[in-house]
Amino acid sequence: MTNKWNDKSWKKDFLNMKSHSPADAKLLMGGVKGLKDAWRLGVLHVEYEKLKKIQDQQQQ
């Protein structure tokens, strides 16, 4: 069973959804190195969920 927090597949999907700043792309590919990175990754994950929801609604 995959834990949602350990699931990294969303990062690759999100990288292909839109363009990102170099810092965000590095964070998505390299991972968290501190508290600031963890906070930013959380923000990116929320943005990913919103974009994914919109994308799924458009496909229906």
mmCIF file of the N, C-alpha and C atoms, coordinates in Angstrom:
data_MODEL
# 
_entry.id   MODEL 
# 
loop_
_atom_site.group_PDB 
_atom_site.id 
_atom_site.type_symbol 
_atom_site.label_atom_id 
_atom_site.label_alt_id 
_atom_site.label_comp_id 
_atom_site.label_asym_id 
_atom_site.label_entity_id 
_atom_site.label_seq_id 
_atom_site.pdbx_PDB_ins_code 
_atom_site.Cartn_x 
_atom_site.Cartn_y 
_atom_site.Cartn_z 
_atom_site.occupancy 
_atom_site.B_iso_or_equiv 
_atom_site.pdbx_formal_charge 
_atom_site.auth_seq_id 
_atom_site.auth_comp_id 
_atom_site.auth_asym_id 
_atom_site.auth_atom_id 
_atom_site.pdbx_PDB_model_num 
ATOM 1   N N  . MET A 1 1  ? 0.840   -1.180 0.000   1.00 0.00 ? 1  MET A N  1 
ATOM 2   C CA . MET A 1 1  ? 0.000   0.000  0.000   1.00 0.00 ? 1  MET A CA 1 
ATOM 3   C C  . MET A 1 1  ? 0.882   1.239  0.000   1.00 0.00 ? 1  MET A C  1 
ATOM 4   N N  . THR A 1 2  ? 0.602   2.163  -0.905  1.00 0.00 ? 2  THR A N  1 
ATOM 5   C CA . THR A 1 2  ? 1.407   3.371  -1.007  1.00 0.00 ? 2  THR A CA 1 
ATOM 6   C C  . THR A 1 2  ? 0.829   4.462  -0.116  1.00 0.00 ? 2  THR A C  1 
ATOM 7   N N  . ASN A 1 3  ? 1.685   5.025  0.695   1.00 0.00 ? 3  ASN A N  1 
ATOM 8   C CA . ASN A 1 3  ? 1.295   6.140  1.534   1.00 0.00 ? 3  ASN A CA 1 
ATOM 9   C C  . ASN A 1 3  ? 1.223   7.392  0.679   1.00 0.00 ? 3  ASN A C  1 
ATOM 10  N N  . LYS A 1 4  ? 0.191   8.201  0.841   1.00 0.00 ? 4  LYS A N  1 
ATOM 11  C CA . LYS A 1 4  ? 0.017   9.406  0.027   1.00 0.00 ? 4  LYS A CA 1 
ATOM 12  C C  . LYS A 1 4  ? 1.222   10.333 0.144   1.00 0.00 ? 4  LYS A C  1 
ATOM 13  N N  . TRP A 1 5  ? 1.819   10.414 1.308   1.00 0.00 ? 5  TRP A N  1 
ATOM 14  C CA . TRP A 1 5  ? 2.962   11.312 1.500   1.00 0.00 ? 5  TRP A CA 1 
ATOM 15  C C  . TRP A 1 5  ? 4.215   10.802 0.797   1.00 0.00 ? 5  TRP A C  1 
ATOM 16  N N  . ASN A 1 6  ? 4.306   9.495  0.572   1.00 0.00 ? 6  ASN A N  1 
ATOM 17  C CA . ASN A 1 6  ? 5.472   8.929  -0.094  1.00 0.00 ? 6  ASN A CA 1 
ATOM 18  C C  . ASN A 1 6  ? 5.296   8.804  -1.600  1.00 0.00 ? 6  ASN A C  1 
ATOM 19  N N  . ASP A 1 7  ? 4.115   9.106  -2.101  1.00 0.00 ? 7  ASP A N  1 
ATOM 20  C CA . ASP A 1 7  ? 3.819   8.989  -3.524  1.00 0.00 ? 7  ASP A CA 1 
ATOM 21  C C  . ASP A 1 7  ? 4.471   10.144 -4.281  1.00 0.00 ? 7  ASP A C  1 
ATOM 22  N N  . LYS A 1 8  ? 5.437   9.829  -5.150  1.00 0.00 ? 8  LYS A N  1 
ATOM 23  C CA . LYS A 1 8  ? 6.180   10.847 -5.877  1.00 0.00 ? 8  LYS A CA 1 
ATOM 24  C C  . LYS A 1 8  ? 5.715   11.000 -7.322  1.00 0.00 ? 8  LYS A C  1 
ATOM 25  N N  . SER A 1 9  ? 4.736   10.197 -7.734  1.00 0.00 ? 9  SER A N  1 
ATOM 26  C CA . SER A 1 9  ? 4.289   10.242 -9.116  1.00 0.00 ? 9  SER A CA 1 
ATOM 27  C C  . SER A 1 9  ? 3.635   11.580 -9.463  1.00 0.00 ? 9  SER A C  1 
ATOM 28  N N  . TRP A 1 10 ? 3.052   12.258 -8.495  1.00 0.00 ? 10 TRP A N  1 
ATOM 29  C CA . TRP A 1 10 ? 2.418   13.541 -8.765  1.00 0.00 ? 10 TRP A CA 1 
ATOM 30  C C  . TRP A 1 10 ? 3.437   14.583 -9.189  1.00 0.00 ? 10 TRP A C  1 
ATOM 31  N N  . LYS A 1 11 ? 4.650   14.471 -8.694  1.00 0.00 ? 11 LYS A N  1 
ATOM 32  C CA . LYS A 1 11 ? 5.684   15.460 -9.026  1.00 0.00 ? 11 LYS A CA 1 
ATOM 33  C C  . LYS A 1 11 ? 6.018   15.433 -10.516 1.00 0.00 ? 11 LYS A C  1 
ATOM 34  N N  . LYS A 1 12 ? 6.188   14.245 -11.068 1.00 0.00 ? 12 LYS A N  1 
ATOM 35  C CA . LYS A 1 12 ? 6.488   14.118 -12.495 1.00 0.00 ? 12 LYS A CA 1 
ATOM 36  C C  . LYS A 1 12 ? 5.314   14.612 -13.327 1.00 0.00 ? 12 LYS A C  1 
ATOM 37  N N  . ASP A 1 13 ? 4.120   14.258 -12.909 1.00 0.00 ? 13 ASP A N  1 
ATOM 38  C CA . ASP A 1 13 ? 2.914   14.688 -13.610 1.00 0.00 ? 13 ASP A CA 1 
ATOM 39  C C  . ASP A 1 13 ? 2.806   16.216 -13.584 1.00 0.00 ? 13 ASP A C  1 
ATOM 40  N N  . PHE A 1 14 ? 3.073   16.812 -12.442 1.00 0.00 ? 14 PHE A N  1 
ATOM 41  C CA . PHE A 1 14 ? 2.972   18.260 -12.275 1.00 0.00 ? 14 PHE A CA 1 
ATOM 42  C C  . PHE A 1 14 ? 4.032   18.991 -13.095 1.00 0.00 ? 14 PHE A C  1 
ATOM 43  N N  . LEU A 1 15 ? 5.223   18.425 -13.203 1.00 0.00 ? 15 LEU A N  1 
ATOM 44  C CA . LEU A 1 15 ? 6.276   19.040 -14.022 1.00 0.00 ? 15 LEU A CA 1 
ATOM 45  C C  . LEU A 1 15 ? 5.848   19.147 -15.478 1.00 0.00 ? 15 LEU A C  1 
ATOM 46  N N  . ASN A 1 16 ? 5.058   18.202 -15.956 1.00 0.00 ? 16 ASN A N  1 
ATOM 47  C CA . ASN A 1 16 ? 4.607   18.205 -17.342 1.00 0.00 ? 16 ASN A CA 1 
ATOM 48  C C  . ASN A 1 16 ? 3.342   19.034 -17.565 1.00 0.00 ? 16 ASN A C  1 
ATOM 49  N N  . MET A 1 17 ? 2.669   19.433 -16.506 1.00 0.00 ? 17 MET A N  1 
ATOM 50  C CA . MET A 1 17 ? 1.408   20.172 -16.634 1.00 0.00 ? 17 MET A CA 1 
ATOM 51  C C  . MET A 1 17 ? 1.602   21.626 -17.025 1.00 0.00 ? 17 MET A C  1 
ATOM 52  N N  . LYS A 1 18 ? 2.651   22.251 -16.531 1.00 0.00 ? 18 LYS A N  1 
ATOM 53  C CA . LYS A 1 18 ? 2.858   23.679 -16.761 1.00 0.00 ? 18 LYS A CA 1 
ATOM 54  C C  . LYS A 1 18 ? 4.340   24.001 -16.592 1.00 0.00 ? 18 LYS A C  1 
ATOM 55  N N  . SER A 1 19 ? 4.703   25.231 -16.951 1.00 0.00 ? 19 SER A N  1 
ATOM 56  C CA . SER A 1 19 ? 6.095   25.630 -16.755 1.00 0.00 ? 19 SER A CA 1 
ATOM 57  C C  . SER A 1 19 ? 6.280   26.055 -15.295 1.00 0.00 ? 19 SER A C  1 
ATOM 58  N N  . HIS A 1 20 ? 7.475   25.840 -14.798 1.00 0.00 ? 20 HIS A N  1 
ATOM 59  C CA . HIS A 1 20 ? 7.797   26.141 -13.405 1.00 0.00 ? 20 HIS A CA 1 
ATOM 60  C C  . HIS A 1 20 ? 9.046   26.997 -13.335 1.00 0.00 ? 20 HIS A C  1 
ATOM 61  N N  . SER A 1 21 ? 9.191   27.704 -12.222 1.00 0.00 ? 21 SER A N  1 
ATOM 62  C CA . SER A 1 21 ? 10.427  28.440 -11.980 1.00 0.00 ? 21 SER A CA 1 
ATOM 63  C C  . SER A 1 21 ? 11.550  27.427 -11.787 1.00 0.00 ? 21 SER A C  1 
ATOM 64  N N  . PRO A 1 22 ? 12.780  27.833 -12.047 1.00 0.00 ? 22 PRO A N  1 
ATOM 65  C CA . PRO A 1 22 ? 13.901  26.892 -11.830 1.00 0.00 ? 22 PRO A CA 1 
ATOM 66  C C  . PRO A 1 22 ? 13.962  26.360 -10.395 1.00 0.00 ? 22 PRO A C  1 
ATOM 67  N N  . ALA A 1 23 ? 13.635  27.195 -9.435  1.00 0.00 ? 23 ALA A N  1 
ATOM 68  C CA . ALA A 1 23 ? 13.672  26.753 -8.035  1.00 0.00 ? 23 ALA A CA 1 
ATOM 69  C C  . ALA A 1 23 ? 12.600  25.700 -7.762  1.00 0.00 ? 23 ALA A C  1 
ATOM 70  N N  . ASP A 1 24 ? 11.404  25.911 -8.308  1.00 0.00 ? 24 ASP A N  1 
ATOM 71  C CA . ASP A 1 24 ? 10.330  24.935 -8.105  1.00 0.00 ? 24 ASP A CA 1 
ATOM 72  C C  . ASP A 1 24 ? 10.637  23.621 -8.817  1.00 0.00 ? 24 ASP A C  1 
ATOM 73  N N  . ALA A 1 25 ? 11.181  23.710 -10.027 1.00 0.00 ? 25 ALA A N  1 
ATOM 74  C CA . ALA A 1 25 ? 11.529  22.495 -10.761 1.00 0.00 ? 25 ALA A CA 1 
ATOM 75  C C  . ALA A 1 25 ? 12.599  21.702 -10.006 1.00 0.00 ? 25 ALA A C  1 
ATOM 76  N N  . LYS A 1 26 ? 13.579  22.415 -9.461  1.00 0.00 ? 26 LYS A N  1 
ATOM 77  C CA . LYS A 1 26 ? 14.643  21.751 -8.683  1.00 0.00 ? 26 LYS A CA 1 
ATOM 78  C C  . LYS A 1 26 ? 14.061  21.073 -7.441  1.00 0.00 ? 26 LYS A C  1 
ATOM 79  N N  . LEU A 1 27 ? 13.113  21.746 -6.798  1.00 0.00 ? 27 LEU A N  1 
ATOM 80  C CA . LEU A 1 27 ? 12.472  21.179 -5.610  1.00 0.00 ? 27 LEU A CA 1 
ATOM 81  C C  . LEU A 1 27 ? 11.677  19.935 -5.966  1.00 0.00 ? 27 LEU A C  1 
ATOM 82  N N  . LEU A 1 28 ? 10.937  19.990 -7.064  1.00 0.00 ? 28 LEU A N  1 
ATOM 83  C CA . LEU A 1 28 ? 10.131  18.841 -7.484  1.00 0.00 ? 28 LEU A CA 1 
ATOM 84  C C  . LEU A 1 28 ? 11.009  17.653 -7.880  1.00 0.00 ? 28 LEU A C  1 
ATOM 85  N N  . MET A 1 29 ? 12.153  17.914 -8.468  1.00 0.00 ? 29 MET A N  1 
ATOM 86  C CA . MET A 1 29 ? 13.038  16.827 -8.899  1.00 0.00 ? 29 MET A CA 1 
ATOM 87  C C  . MET A 1 29 ? 13.976  16.363 -7.798  1.00 0.00 ? 29 MET A C  1 
ATOM 88  N N  . GLY A 1 30 ? 14.443  17.290 -6.972  1.00 0.00 ? 30 GLY A N  1 
ATOM 89  C CA . GLY A 1 30 ? 15.469  16.968 -5.991  1.00 0.00 ? 30 GLY A CA 1 
ATOM 90  C C  . GLY A 1 30 ? 14.967  16.620 -4.606  1.00 0.00 ? 30 GLY A C  1 
ATOM 91  N N  . GLY A 1 31 ? 13.839  17.169 -4.241  1.00 0.00 ? 31 GLY A N  1 
ATOM 92  C CA . GLY A 1 31 ? 13.298  16.879 -2.918  1.00 0.00 ? 31 GLY A CA 1 
ATOM 93  C C  . GLY A 1 31 ? 13.549  17.985 -1.915  1.00 0.00 ? 31 GLY A C  1 
ATOM 94  N N  . VAL A 1 32 ? 13.028  17.773 -0.735  1.00 0.00 ? 32 VAL A N  1 
ATOM 95  C CA . VAL A 1 32 ? 13.038  18.752 0.342   1.00 0.00 ? 32 VAL A CA 1 
ATOM 96  C C  . VAL A 1 32 ? 14.367  18.720 1.088   1.00 0.00 ? 32 VAL A C  1 
ATOM 97  N N  . LYS A 1 33 ? 14.882  19.923 1.381   1.00 0.00 ? 33 LYS A N  1 
ATOM 98  C CA . LYS A 1 33 ? 16.127  20.015 2.142   1.00 0.00 ? 33 LYS A CA 1 
ATOM 99  C C  . LYS A 1 33 ? 15.946  20.747 3.468   1.00 0.00 ? 33 LYS A C  1 
ATOM 100 N N  . GLY A 1 34 ? 14.762  21.294 3.678   1.00 0.00 ? 34 GLY A N  1 
ATOM 101 C CA . GLY A 1 34 ? 14.509  22.017 4.920   1.00 0.00 ? 34 GLY A CA 1 
ATOM 102 C C  . GLY A 1 34 ? 13.045  22.383 5.063   1.00 0.00 ? 34 GLY A C  1 
ATOM 103 N N  . LEU A 1 35 ? 12.749  23.146 6.110   1.00 0.00 ? 35 LEU A N  1 
ATOM 104 C CA . LEU A 1 35 ? 11.373  23.517 6.407   1.00 0.00 ? 35 LEU A CA 1 
ATOM 105 C C  . LEU A 1 35 ? 10.768  24.383 5.306   1.00 0.00 ? 35 LEU A C  1 
ATOM 106 N N  . LYS A 1 36 ? 11.536  25.328 4.787   1.00 0.00 ? 36 LYS A N  1 
ATOM 107 C CA . LYS A 1 36 ? 11.041  26.201 3.719   1.00 0.00 ? 36 LYS A CA 1 
ATOM 108 C C  . LYS A 1 36 ? 10.684  25.380 2.483   1.00 0.00 ? 36 LYS A C  1 
ATOM 109 N N  . ASP A 1 37 ? 11.520  24.425 2.146   1.00 0.00 ? 37 ASP A N  1 
ATOM 110 C CA . ASP A 1 37 ? 11.243  23.552 0.999   1.00 0.00 ? 37 ASP A CA 1 
ATOM 111 C C  . ASP A 1 37 ? 9.991   22.720 1.227   1.00 0.00 ? 37 ASP A C  1 
ATOM 112 N N  . ALA A 1 38 ? 9.815   22.225 2.437   1.00 0.00 ? 38 ALA A N  1 
ATOM 113 C CA . ALA A 1 38 ? 8.634   21.409 2.757   1.00 0.00 ? 38 ALA A CA 1 
ATOM 114 C C  . ALA A 1 38 ? 7.366   22.243 2.615   1.00 0.00 ? 38 ALA A C  1 
ATOM 115 N N  . TRP A 1 39 ? 7.416   23.477 3.084   1.00 0.00 ? 39 TRP A N  1 
ATOM 116 C CA . TRP A 1 39 ? 6.268   24.366 2.953   1.00 0.00 ? 39 TRP A CA 1 
ATOM 117 C C  . TRP A 1 39 ? 5.954   24.624 1.478   1.00 0.00 ? 39 TRP A C  1 
ATOM 118 N N  . ARG A 1 40 ? 6.983   24.938 0.686   1.00 0.00 ? 40 ARG A N  1 
ATOM 119 C CA . ARG A 1 40 ? 6.782   25.224 -0.740  1.00 0.00 ? 40 ARG A CA 1 
ATOM 120 C C  . ARG A 1 40 ? 6.252   23.994 -1.474  1.00 0.00 ? 40 ARG A C  1 
ATOM 121 N N  . LEU A 1 41 ? 6.759   22.823 -1.141  1.00 0.00 ? 41 LEU A N  1 
ATOM 122 C CA . LEU A 1 41 ? 6.288   21.594 -1.770  1.00 0.00 ? 41 LEU A CA 1 
ATOM 123 C C  . LEU A 1 41 ? 4.813   21.356 -1.458  1.00 0.00 ? 41 LEU A C  1 
ATOM 124 N N  . GLY A 1 42 ? 4.408   21.688 -0.253  1.00 0.00 ? 42 GLY A N  1 
ATOM 125 C CA . GLY A 1 42 ? 3.000   21.584 0.110   1.00 0.00 ? 42 GLY A CA 1 
ATOM 126 C C  . GLY A 1 42 ? 2.135   22.515 -0.724  1.00 0.00 ? 42 GLY A C  1 
ATOM 127 N N  . VAL A 1 43 ? 2.614   23.734 -0.942  1.00 0.00 ? 43 VAL A N  1 
ATOM 128 C CA . VAL A 1 43 ? 1.902   24.701 -1.778  1.00 0.00 ? 43 VAL A CA 1 
ATOM 129 C C  . VAL A 1 43 ? 1.797   24.181 -3.209  1.00 0.00 ? 43 VAL A C  1 
ATOM 130 N N  . LEU A 1 44 ? 2.891   23.621 -3.726  1.00 0.00 ? 44 LEU A N  1 
ATOM 131 C CA . LEU A 1 44 ? 2.887   23.074 -5.082  1.00 0.00 ? 44 LEU A CA 1 
ATOM 132 C C  . LEU A 1 44 ? 1.926   21.894 -5.202  1.00 0.00 ? 44 LEU A C  1 
ATOM 133 N N  . HIS A 1 45 ? 1.838   21.082 -4.168  1.00 0.00 ? 45 HIS A N  1 
ATOM 134 C CA . HIS A 1 45 ? 0.940   19.935 -4.199  1.00 0.00 ? 45 HIS A CA 1 
ATOM 135 C C  . HIS A 1 45 ? -0.518  20.382 -4.245  1.00 0.00 ? 45 HIS A C  1 
ATOM 136 N N  . VAL A 1 46 ? -0.858  21.425 -3.507  1.00 0.00 ? 46 VAL A N  1 
ATOM 137 C CA . VAL A 1 46 ? -2.223  21.962 -3.545  1.00 0.00 ? 46 VAL A CA 1 
ATOM 138 C C  . VAL A 1 46 ? -2.523  22.504 -4.937  1.00 0.00 ? 46 VAL A C  1 
ATOM 139 N N  . GLU A 1 47 ? -1.559  23.207 -5.531  1.00 0.00 ? 47 GLU A N  1 
ATOM 140 C CA . GLU A 1 47 ? -1.742  23.717 -6.896  1.00 0.00 ? 47 GLU A CA 1 
ATOM 141 C C  . GLU A 1 47 ? -1.923  22.560 -7.883  1.00 0.00 ? 47 GLU A C  1 
ATOM 142 N N  . TYR A 1 48 ? -1.147  21.498 -7.706  1.00 0.00 ? 48 TYR A N  1 
ATOM 143 C CA . TYR A 1 48 ? -1.278  20.310 -8.560  1.00 0.00 ? 48 TYR A CA 1 
ATOM 144 C C  . TYR A 1 48 ? -2.678  19.718 -8.449  1.00 0.00 ? 48 TYR A C  1 
ATOM 145 N N  . GLU A 1 49 ? -3.180  19.577 -7.225  1.00 0.00 ? 49 GLU A N  1 
ATOM 146 C CA . GLU A 1 49 ? -4.510  18.990 -7.031  1.00 0.00 ? 49 GLU A CA 1 
ATOM 147 C C  . GLU A 1 49 ? -5.589  19.825 -7.715  1.00 0.00 ? 49 GLU A C  1 
ATOM 148 N N  . LYS A 1 50 ? -5.467  21.157 -7.654  1.00 0.00 ? 50 LYS A N  1 
ATOM 149 C CA . LYS A 1 50 ? -6.438  22.030 -8.311  1.00 0.00 ? 50 LYS A CA 1 
ATOM 150 C C  . LYS A 1 50 ? -6.382  21.869 -9.826  1.00 0.00 ? 50 LYS A C  1 
ATOM 151 N N  . LEU A 1 51 ? -5.169  21.869 -10.383 1.00 0.00 ? 51 LEU A N  1 
ATOM 152 C CA . LEU A 1 51 ? -5.016  21.715 -11.832 1.00 0.00 ? 51 LEU A CA 1 
ATOM 153 C C  . LEU A 1 51 ? -5.494  20.342 -12.293 1.00 0.00 ? 51 LEU A C  1 
ATOM 154 N N  . LYS A 1 52 ? -5.217  19.311 -11.519 1.00 0.00 ? 52 LYS A N  1 
ATOM 155 C CA . LYS A 1 52 ? -5.641  17.958 -11.857 1.00 0.00 ? 52 LYS A CA 1 
ATOM 156 C C  . LYS A 1 52 ? -7.159  17.858 -11.861 1.00 0.00 ? 52 LYS A C  1 
ATOM 157 N N  . LYS A 1 53 ? -7.812  18.491 -10.909 1.00 0.00 ? 53 LYS A N  1 
ATOM 158 C CA . LYS A 1 53 ? -9.263  18.480 -10.832 1.00 0.00 ? 53 LYS A CA 1 
ATOM 159 C C  . LYS A 1 53 ? -9.864  19.168 -12.059 1.00 0.00 ? 53 LYS A C  1 
ATOM 160 N N  . ILE A 1 54 ? -9.303  20.313 -12.442 1.00 0.00 ? 54 ILE A N  1 
ATOM 161 C CA . ILE A 1 54 ? -9.769  21.043 -13.623 1.00 0.00 ? 54 ILE A CA 1 
ATOM 162 C C  . ILE A 1 54 ? -9.556  20.195 -14.876 1.00 0.00 ? 54 ILE A C  1 
ATOM 163 N N  . GLN A 1 55 ? -8.393  19.579 -14.969 1.00 0.00 ? 55 GLN A N  1 
ATOM 164 C CA . GLN A 1 55 ? -8.062  18.731 -16.126 1.00 0.00 ? 55 GLN A CA 1 
ATOM 165 C C  . GLN A 1 55 ? -9.027  17.555 -16.221 1.00 0.00 ? 55 GLN A C  1 
ATOM 166 N N  . ASP A 1 56 ? -9.340  16.925 -15.115 1.00 0.00 ? 56 ASP A N  1 
ATOM 167 C CA . ASP A 1 56 ? -10.272 15.801 -15.106 1.00 0.00 ? 56 ASP A CA 1 
ATOM 168 C C  . ASP A 1 56 ? -11.682 16.223 -15.493 1.00 0.00 ? 56 ASP A C  1 
ATOM 169 N N  . GLN A 1 57 ? -12.087 17.408 -15.050 1.00 0.00 ? 57 GLN A N  1 
ATOM 170 C CA . GLN A 1 57 ? -13.420 17.900 -15.392 1.00 0.00 ? 57 GLN A CA 1 
ATOM 171 C C  . GLN A 1 57 ? -13.526 18.217 -16.884 1.00 0.00 ? 57 GLN A C  1 
ATOM 172 N N  . GLN A 1 58 ? -12.444 18.705 -17.493 1.00 0.00 ? 58 GLN A N  1 
ATOM 173 C CA . GLN A 1 58 ? -12.456 19.036 -18.904 1.00 0.00 ? 58 GLN A CA 1 
ATOM 174 C C  . GLN A 1 58 ? -12.500 17.783 -19.772 1.00 0.00 ? 58 GLN A C  1 
ATOM 175 N N  . GLN A 1 59 ? -11.974 16.682 -19.278 1.00 0.00 ? 59 GLN A N  1 
ATOM 176 C CA . GLN A 1 59 ? -11.958 15.438 -20.031 1.00 0.00 ? 59 GLN A CA 1 
ATOM 177 C C  . GLN A 1 59 ? -13.314 14.746 -20.012 1.00 0.00 ? 59 GLN A C  1 
ATOM 178 N N  . GLN A 1 60 ? -14.166 15.084 -19.081 1.00 0.00 ? 60 GLN A N  1 
ATOM 179 C CA . GLN A 1 60 ? -15.479 14.426 -18.977 1.00 0.00 ? 60 GLN A CA 1 
ATOM 180 C C  . GLN A 1 60 ? -16.490 15.037 -19.888 1.00 0.00 ? 60 GLN A C  1 
# 
